């Protein structure tokens, strides 16, 4: 029992990190809370399904093209909509939430819902980890998640664009003074954040089926992880993913699967009441704001 909790808790934590890292990166750079994050996740899944099953493309090519398409849509979301309301947080939330909801409803309109849609796993096999059976896809999720997080760290610390991202995140005014265009960086951050949501989708959706309504769950989980860890903190995302991931597995083991969402909502509520900036956040606490 303990081994199963440890192994599946780690898997669940990596799943949460994959769903949240794109949301956190976008907010950390552009200060835009992308409430279309869950809709873009679902769109990536359906795009890969259409490219693979309807158009007959190679599976890996279909996954790659789905990620690229969603990244371009995310960049266009900023360029044609969010740029008009930049700096107005409530308007940004309304715009992204409205566009995300419209996208999910559009998918339903075209009949893309239900359990008939799913992506095949990378390999149909079961591995034994310390005597605990784990399917190959979940092992792949852990490996891909760790590699992706490491690649993001290297990207933001050792590339020109990544360093520009960090400069904008730390001090936008100073970054502008050295010639960094904040709108260009925000566009790239929305594109990259959307691509990360798409990567999460093509890696995680083979574990179940593609459903339009799952976009809302993904958004809630991403928000819960980011609020607990700190909206602009990649390290906070990792720590929060571990805390919520293991808490969810324990709740499933002792109470039932329907408590997973309750754990995420409680994480949001408790954090906002007792530490609004999150574990690693740098936003002002209540006593500093009044």
C-alpha positions in Angstrom: 0.0 0.0 0.0 2.7 2.4 1.0 4.8 1.7 -2.2 1.7 2.3 -4.3 1.0 5.6 -2.6 4.6 6.7 -3.1 4.9 5.7 -6.8 1.4 6.9 -7.8 1.8 10.0 -5.7 4.9 10.9 -7.7 3.1 10.2 -11.0 0.2 12.4 -10.0 2.5 15.2 -8.9 4.3 15.2 -12.3 0.9 15.2 -14.0 -0.1 18.3 -12.0 3.2 20.0 -12.7 2.7 19.4 -16.5 -0.7 20.9 -16.4 0.4 24.0 -14.4 3.8 24.9 -15.7 2.5 26.6 -18.8 0.0 28.7 -16.8 2.7 29.7 -14.3 5.2 30.6 -17.0 2.7 32.8 -18.9 1.7 34.7 -15.7 5.3 35.0 -14.5 6.4 36.7 -17.7 3.4 38.6 -19.0 1.4 38.9 -15.8 -1.6 37.5 -17.8 -3.7 34.8 -16.0 -4.6 32.7 -19.1 -8.0 31.3 -18.2 -8.1 29.7 -21.7 -5.4 27.3 -20.5 -7.7 24.3 -20.1 -9.5 24.9 -23.4 -6.1 25.0 -25.2 -5.2 21.7 -23.5 -8.4 20.1 -24.8 -7.9 21.6 -28.3 -4.5 20.1 -28.5 -5.9 16.7 -27.8 -8.6 17.0 -30.5 -6.2 18.4 -33.0 -3.9 15.5 -32.5 -6.8 13.1 -32.8 -8.0 14.7 -36.1 -4.5 14.8 -37.6 -3.8 11.1 -36.7 -7.2 9.4 -37.2 -8.9 11.6 -39.8 -5.9 12.8 -41.9 -3.8 9.7 -41.4 -0.6 11.5 -40.4 2.2 9.7 -38.6 1.4 9.7 -34.9 4.4 11.6 -33.7 4.0 14.1 -36.5 0.4 14.6 -35.5 1.4 15.3 -31.9 4.1 17.8 -33.0 1.7 19.6 -35.3 -0.9 19.8 -32.6 1.5 21.4 -30.2 2.7 23.9 -32.9 -0.9 24.8 -33.8 -1.9 25.5 -30.2 1.2 27.5 -29.6 0.3 29.7 -32.6 -3.2 30.1 -31.3 -1.9 31.1 -27.9 0.3 33.8 -29.5 -2.6 35.0 -31.6 -4.7 35.2 -28.4 -2.4 37.8 -27.1 -1.7 39.6 -30.3 -5.3 40.1 -31.4 -7.2 40.2 -28.1 -5.2 40.5 -24.9 -3.0 43.3 -26.2 -6.1 45.5 -26.2 -6.6 45.0 -22.4 -3.0 44.6 -21.3 -2.6 45.9 -17.7 -6.2 45.4 -16.8 -6.2 42.1 -14.8 -10.0 41.7 -14.6 -10.4 42.4 -18.3 -7.6 39.9 -19.1 -9.3 37.2 -17.1 -12.7 37.9 -18.7 -11.3 37.8 -22.2 -9.3 34.6 -21.8 -12.1 32.9 -19.9 -14.7 33.9 -22.6 -12.5 32.8 -25.4 -11.7 29.5 -23.7 -15.4 28.8 -23.0 -16.3 29.7 -26.6 -13.6 27.3 -27.9 -15.0 24.4 -25.7 -18.5 25.1 -26.9 -17.3 25.2 -30.5 -15.8 21.7 -30.0 -19.1 20.5 -28.6 -20.9 22.1 -31.6 -18.8 20.0 -34.0 -19.6 16.9 -32.0 -16.2 16.5 -30.4 -17.2 15.2 -27.0 -17.8 11.9 -25.3 -15.7 8.7 -24.8 -15.2 8.0 -28.5 -12.1 10.1 -28.7 -8.7 9.1 -27.4 -5.1 9.0 -28.2 -3.1 5.7 -28.2 -0.4 5.3 -25.6 3.2 5.4 -26.7 3.5 1.8 -25.8 1.1 -0.8 -24.5 3.0 -2.4 -21.7 3.1 -2.7 -17.9 6.2 -2.4 -15.8 6.9 -3.5 -12.3 8.3 -0.8 -10.0 9.2 -2.2 -6.6 6.5 -4.8 -7.1 3.9 -2.1 -8.1 2.4 -2.5 -11.6 2.6 0.7 -13.6 1.7 1.1 -17.2 4.4 2.4 -19.6 2.5 5.6 -20.4 2.6 6.7 -16.8 6.4 6.0 -16.6 6.7 8.0 -19.8 4.8 10.9 -18.2 7.3 11.0 -15.3 10.3 10.9 -17.7 8.9 13.5 -20.1 7.8 15.8 -17.2 11.3 15.8 -15.6 13.0 16.3 -18.9 10.6 19.2 -19.8 11.1 21.0 -16.5 14.9 20.6 -16.8 14.8 21.9 -20.4 12.7 24.9 -19.4 15.3 25.8 -16.7 18.1 25.6 -19.2 16.1 27.6 -21.7 15.4 30.5 -19.3 18.9 30.6 -18.0 21.1 30.1 -21.1 19.2 31.4 -24.2 18.7 35.0 -25.3 14.9 34.7 -25.3 14.9 33.0 -22.0 17.0 35.7 -20.4 14.7 38.3 -21.9 11.8 36.4 -20.3 13.5 36.6 -16.9 14.3 40.3 -17.4 10.7 41.2 -18.2 9.5 39.1 -15.2 11.9 40.8 -12.8 11.5 44.4 -13.9 9.6 45.3 -17.0 10.6 49.0 -17.0 14.3 48.2 -16.7 14.0 45.6 -19.5 12.3 48.1 -21.8 15.2 50.5 -21.2 17.7 48.0 -22.6 15.5 47.4 -25.7 13.3 44.4 -24.8 9.8 44.7 -26.3 7.3 43.7 -23.6 4.5 43.0 -26.1 6.8 40.7 -28.1 7.8 38.9 -25.0 4.2 38.6 -23.8 3.3 37.1 -27.2 6.1 34.6 -27.0 5.1 33.7 -23.4 1.5 33.1 -24.4 2.7 30.9 -27.3 5.1 29.0 -25.1 2.6 28.6 -22.3 0.1 27.3 -24.7 2.6 24.9 -26.2 3.3 23.6 -22.7 -0.4 23.0 -22.2 -0.5 21.2 -25.5 2.5 19.0 -24.6 0.7 18.1 -21.3 -2.3 17.1 -23.4 -0.6 14.8 -25.8 1.3 13.2 -23.0 -1.6 12.8 -20.5 -4.7 12.2 -22.7 -3.6 8.7 -23.7 -4.3 7.8 -20.0 -8.0 8.4 -20.6 -10.2 9.9 -23.3 -10.5 13.4 -24.7 -13.5 15.3 -23.3 -14.4 19.0 -23.8 -15.5 19.3 -20.2 -12.0 18.2 -18.9 -10.7 21.7 -19.8 -12.4 23.1 -16.7 -10.7 20.5 -14.5 -7.3 21.1 -16.0 -7.7 24.9 -15.4 -8.8 24.4 -11.8 -5.8 22.1 -11.1 -3.4 24.5 -12.8 -4.8 27.4 -10.7 -4.6 25.4 -7.5 -0.9 24.4 -8.0 0.1 28.0 -9.0 -1.8 29.7 -6.1 -0.3 27.3 -3.6 3.2 27.5 -5.0 3.2 31.1 -6.0 1.8 32.3 -9.3 5.2 33.5 -10.7 7.4 30.8 -9.1 8.5 27.7 -11.2 10.0 26.2 -8.0 6.7 26.8 -6.2 4.9 24.9 -9.0 7.1 21.8 -8.4 6.7 21.9 -4.6 2.9 22.6 -4.8 2.5 19.8 -7.3 4.1 17.3 -4.9 2.0 18.5 -2.0 -1.3 18.4 -3.9 -0.4 15.3 -5.8 0.3 13.2 -2.8 -2.7 14.7 -0.9 -4.9 13.6 -3.8 -3.6 10.1 -3.9 -4.1 9.8 -0.1 -7.6 11.1 -0.4 -8.3 8.6 -3.2 -6.8 5.7 -1.2 -8.8 6.4 2.0 -11.9 8.3 0.9 -12.6 7.9 -2.8 -11.7 9.4 -6.2 -14.3 12.2 -6.0 -12.2 13.9 -3.4 -9.4 14.8 -5.8 -11.1 18.0 -6.9 -12.0 18.8 -3.3 -8.3 18.7 -2.4 -7.5 21.1 -5.2 -10.2 23.5 -4.2 -9.2 23.3 -0.5 -5.6 24.1 -1.5 -6.9 27.3 -3.3 -9.1 28.3 -0.3 -6.6 27.7 2.5 -3.7 29.4 0.6 -5.7 32.5 -0.2 -6.9 32.8 3.4 -3.5 32.2 5.2 -0.8 33.0 2.6 -2.2 34.8 -0.5 1.2 35.0 -2.2 1.7 31.2 -2.0 4.6 29.3 -0.7 7.2 30.9 -2.9 5.3 33.9 -4.2 6.5 37.5 -4.0 3.2 39.3 -4.0 2.3 41.5 -1.1 0.6 40.0 1.9 -2.5 41.6 3.5 -0.6 43.5 6.2 1.6 45.1 3.5 -1.3 46.2 1.4 -3.4 47.9 4.0 
